[in-house]
Amino acid sequence: MPHNIDEITRKVEEASSFIPALLKEMAKILVGQKYLTERLILGLLTGEHILVEGVPGLAKTTAVKTLARAIHAEFKRIQFTPDLLPADLLGTQVYQPKTGEFSIKKGPLFANIILADEINRAPAKVQSALLESMQERQITIGGQTFRLDEPYMIIATQNPIEQEGTYPLPEAQVDRFLFKLMIEYPSREEEKIIMQKMSLSNDPTPINPVVKPENLFGARRVFDSIYIDENLQDYILNLVAATRDPSAHGLESYAKTIQFGASPRASIFLNRASKAYAFMQGRGYVVPQDIKSIGRDILRHRIILTYEAEAENLTTDDILNKIFDTVEVP
């Protein structure tokens, strides 16, 4: 391990000083939901996008709105519906009769944090309108390209149980999300607190903006320098490779359950997000547990199962659990 780890850790402690204040603000609204809150902050730190899946009423939208209110940034919410058009997201050219020229009217994607609510309610052509902004951080309207301001983050939600009138997300788009989060029901104790809080008053709890864009930019510069050993980089590559060729990694019984494995983005995101996770823990170096903690959230939406897996009622999480149990940890 390099001798400057102590120096990196000191910089991490300084650059991450805003995180406790951010967690405190979000806790004013959210009860429990540590997993969701932590992953949203990781997405914010890395500047990547997140897909959140859960049944109605689990505070998915509330969590995103609370995060946005705690940041000095522009927030837009887009409610996806079947009649939505790409121009409703991107913007369009508007003819000006007085000048005889076209002007650009920018759409809601020109913001810093965008909540794409029930993204699977809109058809594929609308979902695909997000692709350029998610990957290139730019939007093209009428042949004119506009760079998007940083920070830029799309958080999409979808309902897993109500499939009538929904459209599956294109694989190319799903792969651009850093995480796919599966939100569970709160515990009995947490739900009791939620019930009591919601019965007290309808007045919104004030959320103070405690994070400035420069906090995020500074954090990114610091966690990019966090040390990750070459053995851990090989561990990441082995995990991703096991999704593509299970037999070569001691998982012969799963060879017929995976149709397509994870893309190279999985390796890139695992490496980057593990550094961000170490940053949140106040460390200047990555440990195997960092990778294991976030690995399922990064890999679960990048694996396409076969009909054999579906017939055996196997889920991607079942297969990932076996992969993480089997692949040797350095």
Secondary structure, DSSP 8 states (H G I E B T S, - for coil): --TTHHHHHHHHHHHTTHHHHHHHHHHTT--S-HHHHHHHHHHHHHT-EEEEE--TTSSHHHHHHHHHHTBSS-EEEEE--TT--HHHHHEEEEEETTTTEEEEEE-TTSSSEEEEETGGGS-HHHHGGGHHHHHTSEEEETTEEEE--SS-EEEEEE-SS--TT-----HHHHTTEEEEEE-----HHHHHHHHHHHTT--S-------B-HHHHHHHHHHHHT-B--HHHHHHHHHHHHHHH-GGGGT-GGGTTTEEE---HHHHHHHHHHHHHHHHHTT-SB--HHHHHHHHHHHHGGG-EE-HHHHHTT--HHHHHHHHHHHS---
